[in-house]
Every structure is written in structure tokens, then in C-alpha cells.
């Protein structure tokens, strides 16, 4: 079932469902891990080409230790995020998500459906082009989003 049991995952209707997670702390750790993997791979390929000097061999060993430590750090951060998701921690769970339907018919039926008495509580819309989606904005908290919305109006009025 989906968030708060709003829909059943039925293979003939819902193909996939994904709730956006706030992973600000994971991103820089993941990027650093990728950098270290490239550096270690490059250093290992140099080693295959011939013998390494003691200084370069020591540098490779240090890079491999850094890589192992970074892999553990990323694994620990992923684990922390998964635990927070299980606890429905609002610091990690976003209010945004994606549902992929198995047919256009089911998509259109879902767009017409009111899932809550308060129509603003659960808003359903057709997706934009994937290249047009700013995923960082989907992870924004509701308070900050509403504050920016209110600040836009005076700026807009100032233009006229």
C-alpha cells in the first residue's frame, strides 16, 4: 500500500510508486565516493602498467583506505535514512511522490479522483517532462515553500 494506505499496489493498475526522500546529507557523501572510486581505478590501472614507486604505492593504499571508509559512511547514511523513512520522519520523507500507472486510462481516472475531503491535502497532477522536474524542489519542506510563495507576490506586484 502507498502513503497512508491511499492506494493499493495492484499490478494491473499501478506499475510503480516512489515517494521522494530528502537526502541532502547523502548526496555529498555519494559524490565523494564516486570521486574516490575513479581515483582508485585510475591508480590501479597505473599499477597494472608497471611497478609503482614506494610513494605511489603508499598513495594507492591510502586511497583504498579512504574508499573503504567512504563506502562505510555512505552505507551508514543510507541505513539512517531508511530507518527515518520507516518511522515516517518528516525531516526525511517528502510530501511529493510519483506513481506510474499501467495505462493512460488508469492515469486519467486517478487525475479525476478526490482522495481526501480537503482537496488541497492530496493534490494529483499529470507529470511534467522528466527534464523539466527540479527534484531538489520536491524535497523542499512545506513551510519554506509557502514562505517563498508569499514572498513572490510582493515582488510580482512591484513589477507593475
Backbone as CSV, one residue per row, in Angstrom:
resi,resn,N_x,N_y,N_z,CA_x,CA_y,CA_z,C_x,C_y,C_z
1,UNK,0.839,-1.189,0.000,0.000,0.000,0.000,0.868,1.231,0.000
2,UNK,0.328,2.338,-0.431,1.063,3.588,-0.573,1.049,4.394,0.699
3,UNK,1.424,5.667,0.604,1.439,6.527,1.778,0.068,6.570,2.436
4,UNK,0.020,6.287,3.708,-1.212,6.289,4.489,-2.299,5.412,3.869
5,UNK,-1.920,4.386,3.113,-2.896,3.486,2.514,-3.775,4.139,1.465
6,UNK,-3.278,5.162,0.780,-4.104,5.886,-0.181,-4.388,5.083,-1.442
7,UNK,-3.529,4.172,-1.790,-3.821,3.323,-2.942,-3.209,1.961,-2.711
8,UNK,-3.838,0.986,-3.305,-3.331,-0.378,-3.224,-2.413,-0.606,-4.407
9,UNK,-1.319,-1.289,-4.195,-0.410,-1.611,-5.295,-0.951,-2.855,-5.990
10,UNK,-1.682,-2.618,-7.038,-2.260,-3.714,-7.802,-1.540,-3.744,-9.144
11,UNK,-0.994,-4.888,-9.503,-0.150,-4.983,-10.687,-0.861,-4.569,-11.964
12,UNK,-2.171,-4.707,-12.028,-2.855,-4.326,-13.247,-3.170,-2.838,-13.312
13,UNK,-3.000,-2.096,-12.224,-3.320,-0.663,-12.206,-2.057,0.165,-11.993
14,UNK,-1.389,-0.026,-10.858,-0.195,0.757,-10.522,1.043,-0.028,-10.922
15,UNK,1.837,0.580,-11.780,3.056,-0.069,-12.227,4.197,0.165,-11.239
16,UNK,4.291,1.405,-10.704,5.361,1.730,-9.771,4.954,2.940,-8.941
17,UNK,5.470,3.046,-7.727,5.217,4.194,-6.860,6.516,4.565,-6.155
18,UNK,6.784,5.860,-6.059,8.010,6.325,-5.434,7.735,7.613,-4.686
19,UNK,8.092,7.669,-3.418,7.968,8.876,-2.617,9.346,9.510,-2.524
20,UNK,9.414,10.784,-2.823,10.686,11.493,-2.805,11.210,11.558,-1.381
21,UNK,12.493,11.296,-1.233,13.129,11.364,0.079,14.107,12.518,0.120
22,UNK,14.199,13.148,1.285,15.125,14.260,1.470,16.482,13.672,1.851
23,UNK,17.397,13.688,0.917,18.696,13.041,1.125,19.844,14.032,0.962
24,UNK,19.671,15.229,1.507,20.694,16.264,1.372,22.052,15.803,1.896
25,UNK,22.061,15.107,3.003,23.328,14.689,3.612,23.975,13.543,2.855
26,UNK,23.177,12.763,2.127,23.732,11.620,1.392,24.423,12.047,0.104
27,UNK,23.904,13.048,-0.560,24.431,13.451,-1.866,25.921,13.773,-1.849
28,UNK,26.414,14.655,-0.965,27.862,14.936,-0.991,28.703,13.708,-0.647
29,UNK,28.195,12.854,0.212,28.928,11.624,0.554,28.992,10.699,-0.661
30,UNK,27.887,10.608,-1.405,27.846,9.763,-2.594,28.789,10.312,-3.670
31,UNK,28.779,11.623,-3.846,29.665,12.237,-4.845,31.127,12.004,-4.490
32,UNK,31.466,12.124,-3.225,32.840,11.864,-2.777,33.204,10.402,-3.020
33,UNK,32.273,9.498,-2.774,32.507,8.078,-3.023,32.812,7.832,-4.500
34,UNK,32.062,8.471,-5.379,32.297,8.304,-6.816,33.669,8.840,-7.216
35,UNK,34.063,9.973,-6.642,35.390,10.533,-6.919,36.492,9.573,-6.475
36,UNK,36.321,9.010,-5.286,37.322,8.067,-4.780,37.381,6.803,-5.632
37,UNK,36.240,6.323,-6.079,36.233,5.128,-6.937,36.999,5.384,-8.233
38,UNK,36.808,6.560,-8.817,37.538,6.906,-10.046,39.036,7.003,-9.782
39,UNK,39.404,7.639,-8.678,40.823,7.806,-8.348,41.493,6.460,-8.105
40,UNK,40.816,5.572,-7.384,41.380,4.244,-7.108,41.489,3.444,-8.408
41,UNK,40.480,3.530,-9.233,40.516,2.816,-10.514,41.671,3.301,-11.384
42,UNK,41.870,4.593,-11.429,42.973,5.158,-12.208,44.317,4.714,-11.642
43,UNK,44.453,4.763,-10.320,45.702,4.355,-9.679,45.975,2.867,-9.905
44,UNK,44.950,2.050,-9.841,45.131,0.611,-10.072,45.534,0.337,-11.517
45,UNK,44.975,1.086,-12.447,45.349,0.881,-13.845,46.801,1.289,-14.082
46,UNK,47.290,2.280,-13.370,48.701,2.667,-13.468,49.593,1.555,-12.912
47,UNK,49.120,0.905,-11.850,49.875,-0.187,-11.240,49.990,-1.364,-12.204
48,UNK,48.912,-1.626,-12.945,48.938,-2.728,-13.910,49.942,-2.466,-15.027
49,UNK,50.148,-1.199,-15.334,51.074,-0.842,-16.408,52.525,-1.056,-16.039
50,UNK,52.835,-1.185,-14.795,54.207,-1.390,-14.351,54.311,-1.247,-12.854
51,UNK,55.516,-1.361,-12.365,55.746,-1.269,-10.920,55.555,0.177,-10.459
52,UNK,54.974,0.329,-9.276,54.784,1.663,-8.704,55.926,1.984,-7.755
53,UNK,56.264,3.244,-7.697,57.267,3.670,-6.712,56.654,3.514,-5.324
54,UNK,57.498,3.507,-4.310,57.004,3.363,-2.938,56.007,4.469,-2.598
55,UNK,56.288,5.663,-3.066,55.416,6.805,-2.772,54.033,6.609,-3.401
56,UNK,54.006,6.156,-4.656,52.724,5.933,-5.336,51.993,4.725,-4.765
57,UNK,52.712,3.686,-4.374,52.086,2.511,-3.765,51.437,2.907,-2.436
58,UNK,52.136,3.758,-1.662,51.593,4.243,-0.396,50.342,5.095,-0.658
59,UNK,50.384,5.934,-1.708,49.240,6.783,-2.048,48.044,5.919,-2.446
60,UNK,48.290,4.836,-3.193,47.212,3.925,-3.587,46.605,3.256,-2.364
61,UNK,47.441,2.802,-1.435,46.924,2.183,-0.209,46.065,3.163,0.579
62,UNK,46.498,4.407,0.637,45.735,5.427,1.361,44.404,5.709,0.659
63,UNK,44.432,5.765,-0.669,43.195,5.955,-1.433,42.224,4.803,-1.192
64,UNK,42.737,3.578,-1.163,41.886,2.409,-0.925,41.279,2.441,0.470
65,UNK,42.050,2.901,1.467,41.511,3.037,2.836,40.423,4.109,2.870
66,UNK,40.685,5.237,2.176,39.687,6.309,2.114,38.405,5.821,1.438
67,UNK,38.579,5.037,0.371,37.433,4.490,-0.349,36.614,3.578,0.562
68,UNK,37.281,2.704,1.283,36.585,1.789,2.184,35.845,2.568,3.278
69,UNK,36.485,3.592,3.829,35.846,4.409,4.870,34.634,5.148,4.303
70,UNK,34.759,5.660,3.076,33.653,6.384,2.459,32.499,5.446,2.137
71,UNK,32.798,4.223,1.706,31.742,3.236,1.453,30.970,2.939,2.738
72,UNK,31.678,2.833,3.851,31.021,2.590,5.141,30.176,3.790,5.549
73,UNK,30.697,4.992,5.279,29.966,6.219,5.622,28.669,6.316,4.816
74,UNK,28.750,6.012,3.525,27.559,6.047,2.670,26.562,4.979,3.122
75,UNK,27.036,3.791,3.434,26.149,2.720,3.895,25.454,3.118,5.205
76,UNK,26.189,3.744,6.105,25.601,4.180,7.377,24.550,5.266,7.145
77,UNK,24.820,6.189,6.228,23.858,7.257,5.938,22.602,6.693,5.276
78,UNK,22.781,5.749,4.369,21.619,5.094,3.751,20.782,4.378,4.803
79,UNK,21.438,3.708,5.706,20.741,2.992,6.766,19.963,3.966,7.650
80,UNK,20.593,5.098,7.982,19.923,6.117,8.798,18.678,6.631,8.084
81,UNK,18.797,6.878,6.779,17.663,7.378,6.005,16.551,6.340,5.959
82,UNK,16.901,5.080,5.750,15.887,4.016,5.709,15.161,3.886,7.048
83,UNK,15.900,4.006,8.158,15.253,3.954,9.475,14.307,5.137,9.651
84,UNK,14.734,6.317,9.201,13.894,7.512,9.317,12.649,7.386,8.444
85,UNK,12.792,6.779,7.267,11.636,6.565,6.393,10.650,5.611,7.062
86,UNK,11.166,4.551,7.663,10.290,3.601,8.350,9.509,4.270,9.470
87,UNK,10.145,5.262,10.116,9.485,5.991,11.204,8.673,7.178,10.685
88,UNK,8.637,7.354,9.339,7.935,8.473,8.702,8.386,9.824,9.240
89,UNK,9.689,9.958,9.402,10.288,11.200,9.884,10.130,12.277,8.811
90,UNK,9.454,13.401,9.114,9.252,14.448,8.113,10.557,15.128,7.685
91,UNK,11.619,14.955,8.458,12.913,15.511,8.060,13.498,14.728,6.887
92,UNK,12.992,13.522,6.636,13.490,12.676,5.549,12.418,12.430,4.488
93,UNK,11.174,12.234,4.913,10.096,11.930,3.973,9.511,13.219,3.405
94,UNK,9.415,13.283,2.108,8.841,14.431,1.432,7.345,14.223,1.250
95,UNK,6.662,15.295,0.952,5.232,15.207,0.665,4.987,14.952,-0.818
96,UNK,6.054,14.808,-1.602,5.935,14.615,-3.048,6.236,13.177,-3.420
97,UNK,5.632,12.729,-4.498,5.894,11.382,-4.963,5.440,11.192,-6.392
98,UNK,5.759,10.029,-6.939,5.396,9.689,-8.314,4.706,8.335,-8.323
99,UNK,3.673,8.234,-9.137,3.006,6.954,-9.354,2.938,6.752,-10.860
100,UNK,3.380,5.591,-11.319,3.305,5.246,-12.735,2.194,4.225,-12.911
101,UNK,1.236,4.548,-13.754,0.099,3.663,-13.980,0.368,2.781,-15.188
102,UNK,-0.307,1.656,-15.225,-0.096,0.688,-16.304,-0.754,1.112,-17.607
103,UNK,-1.689,2.065,-17.564,-2.313,2.535,-18.795,-2.751,3.990,-18.640
104,UNK,-2.986,4.641,-19.768,-3.455,6.033,-19.773,-4.838,6.120,-19.131
105,UNK,-5.650,5.096,-19.313,-6.984,5.077,-18.709,-6.899,5.209,-17.191
106,UNK,-6.056,4.403,-16.546,-5.927,4.458,-15.082,-5.344,5.802,-14.643
107,UNK,-4.427,6.345,-15.438,-3.857,7.656,-15.114,-4.950,8.721,-15.126
108,UNK,-5.776,8.726,-16.152,-6.842,9.730,-16.246,-7.878,9.562,-15.152
109,UNK,-8.195,8.324,-14.804,-9.139,8.099,-13.712,-8.572,8.615,-12.387
110,UNK,-7.287,8.400,-12.157,-6.662,8.876,-10.919,-6.611,10.400,-10.875
111,UNK,-6.426,11.049,-12.012,-6.394,12.510,-12.047,-7.739,13.122,-11.675
112,UNK,-8.817,12.417,-11.943,-10.160,12.926,-11.642,-10.598,12.616,-10.219
113,UNK,-9.875,11.742,-9.543,-10.271,11.263,-8.211,-9.929,12.282,-7.127
114,UNK,-10.825,12.428,-6.147,-10.548,13.201,-4.935,-10.230,12.190,-3.840
115,UNK,-8.998,12.162,-3.372,-8.566,11.161,-2.410,-8.848,11.563,-0.965
116,UNK,-9.024,12.855,-0.724,-9.294,13.372,0.628,-10.443,14.372,0.574
117,UNK,-11.092,14.613,1.719,-12.152,15.612,1.773,-11.587,16.998,1.459
118,UNK,-10.396,17.294,1.993,-9.714,18.550,1.697,-8.906,18.334,0.417
119,UNK,-9.353,18.926,-0.685,-8.720,18.695,-1.987,-7.280,19.194,-2.040
120,UNK,-6.920,20.122,-1.167,-5.546,20.650,-1.155,-4.591,19.729,-0.390
121,UNK,-5.116,18.776,0.354,-4.263,17.899,1.159,-3.530,16.869,0.302
122,UNK,-4.179,16.395,-0.737,-3.582,15.376,-1.594,-3.854,15.779,-3.036
123,UNK,-2.910,16.486,-3.637,-3.071,17.027,-4.984,-2.457,16.068,-5.988
124,UNK,-3.233,15.723,-7.011,-2.776,14.821,-8.062,-2.707,15.619,-9.355
125,UNK,-1.598,15.481,-10.079,-1.458,16.174,-11.357,-0.684,15.305,-12.327
126,UNK,-0.849,15.603,-13.608,-0.110,14.879,-14.643,1.360,15.276,-14.540
127,UNK,2.254,14.363,-14.824,3.674,14.670,-14.683,4.176,15.584,-15.789
128,UNK,5.216,16.328,-15.462,5.900,17.113,-16.471,6.940,16.247,-17.150
129,UNK,7.616,16.827,-18.113,8.708,16.119,-18.759,9.802,15.876,-17.714
130,UNK,10.391,14.699,-17.674,11.409,14.418,-16.654,12.551,15.440,-16.621
131,UNK,12.904,16.012,-17.762,13.988,17.000,-17.771,13.538,18.343,-17.195
132,UNK,12.216,18.566,-17.073,11.695,19.811,-16.519,11.514,19.764,-15.006
133,UNK,11.655,18.601,-14.407,11.418,18.455,-12.971,12.679,18.829,-12.202
134,UNK,12.538,19.731,-11.240,13.636,20.110,-10.359,13.463,19.283,-9.090
135,UNK,14.170,18.156,-9.029,13.970,17.194,-7.950,14.304,17.777,-6.578
136,UNK,15.240,18.710,-6.520,15.570,19.345,-5.236,14.369,20.090,-4.675
137,UNK,13.555,20.696,-5.550,12.370,21.409,-5.086,11.316,20.460,-4.527
138,UNK,11.281,19.231,-5.013,10.330,18.259,-4.479,10.679,17.872,-3.048
139,UNK,11.939,18.042,-2.684,12.372,17.701,-1.332,12.207,18.868,-0.364
140,UNK,11.773,20.032,-0.856,11.639,21.209,-0.005,10.536,20.996,1.025
141,UNK,10.714,21.592,2.192,9.679,21.470,3.212,8.526,22.420,2.901
142,UNK,7.366,22.115,3.446,6.151,22.873,3.139,6.234,24.311,3.644
143,UNK,6.819,24.533,4.811,6.902,25.884,5.384,7.743,26.778,4.485
144,UNK,8.910,26.294,4.081,9.777,27.087,3.212,9.128,27.362,1.871
145,UNK,8.406,26.386,1.351,7.725,26.545,0.070,6.639,27.612,0.160
146,UNK,5.847,27.580,1.226,4.783,28.567,1.400,5.367,29.957,1.632
147,UNK,6.461,30.042,2.372,7.109,31.333,2.626,7.593,31.953,1.321
148,UNK,8.248,31.157,0.481,8.716,31.665,-0.811,7.549,32.085,-1.687
149,UNK,6.450,31.338,-1.626,5.266,31.685,-2.412,4.732,33.054,-1.998
150,UNK,4.661,33.302,-0.679,4.172,34.596,-0.193,5.134,35.724,-0.532
151,UNK,6.412,35.442,-0.564,7.390,36.485,-0.911,7.365,36.812,-2.402
152,UNK,6.911,35.903,-3.219,6.842,36.148,-4.671,5.781,37.187,-5.020
153,UNK,4.673,37.190,-4.274,3.583,38.113,-4.609,3.998,39.580,-4.508
154,UNK,4.632,40.038,-3.433,5.061,41.449,-3.404,6.056,41.772,-4.529
155,UNK,6.908,40.814,-4.842,7.849,41.051,-5.943,7.125,41.200,-7.259
156,UNK,6.113,40.369,-7.473,5.315,40.452,-8.695,4.567,41.774,-8.770
157,UNK,3.978,42.191,-7.659,3.259,43.461,-7.632,4.219,44.629,-7.840
158,UNK,5.451,44.502,-7.353,6.460,45.540,-7.521,6.833,45.761,-8.977
159,UNK,6.668,44.734,-9.790,6.967,44.871,-11.220,5.976,45.775,-11.925
160,UNK,4.761,45.827,-11.405,3.726,46.630,-12.061,3.519,47.899,-11.279
